[in-house]
Amino acid sequence: MVARKTAKKGSPEYKVVMSVKSPSLNYTAKRLGDLVSDEMALGWSPHGTPMIAIDEDKYVMSQAMIKP
């Protein structure tokens, strides 16, 4: 899942990449890593550190991305 903010011309673009919800932290982290790698191949860069949340006994991770 990707949330995107449309930027003005010449401004950087921002979006958040979110992993799937899973009871396995290891799977959630690996899936986020795969998604971030895919976005990096398209010219996006990680912005800050990944965040983790627990929702209904399942882990979900997110990573802010920036495209200059």
C-alpha positions in Angstrom: 0.0 0.0 0.0 1.4 3.4 -1.0 0.1 6.8 0.1 1.3 9.6 -2.1 1.4 13.4 -1.7 1.5 15.3 -5.0 4.2 17.9 -5.1 4.4 21.2 -6.9 6.8 21.4 -9.8 10.4 21.5 -8.5 9.4 20.3 -5.0 10.2 16.8 -3.8 7.5 14.2 -3.7 6.7 12.2 -0.6 4.9 8.9 0.0 4.6 6.2 2.6 5.2 2.5 1.9 3.4 0.1 4.2 4.0 -3.6 4.7 1.3 -6.2 5.0 -0.1 -7.0 8.5 1.3 -10.2 9.9 1.7 -11.9 13.3 5.4 -12.5 12.2 7.7 -9.5 12.7 10.3 -11.2 10.5 7.9 -11.6 7.6 6.6 -8.0 8.0 10.2 -6.6 8.0 11.2 -8.7 5.0 8.1 -7.6 3.0 8.8 -4.0 3.8 12.4 -4.4 2.7 11.2 -5.8 -0.6 8.7 -3.0 -1.2 11.3 -0.3 -0.3 13.8 -1.9 -2.7 11.2 -1.9 -5.5 10.5 1.8 -4.9 14.3 2.6 -4.8 14.6 1.0 -8.2 12.0 3.6 -9.4 14.1 6.5 -8.1 12.6 6.9 -4.6 14.8 7.1 -1.4 14.0 6.2 2.2 13.3 9.2 4.3 13.9 8.7 8.0 13.7 5.4 9.8 11.0 2.7 9.4 8.2 2.7 11.9 6.5 -0.3 13.4 3.0 -0.6 14.9 1.0 -3.4 16.4 -2.6 -3.6 15.3 -4.9 -6.4 16.6 -1.9 -8.6 17.5 -0.3 -8.2 14.1 2.7 -6.1 13.1 2.7 -3.5 10.4 5.7 -1.5 9.3 5.9 1.7 7.2 8.7 3.7 5.6 8.5 7.3 4.4 10.0 7.8 0.9 11.1 10.9 -0.9 11.8 11.6 -4.6 13.7 14.8 -5.3 
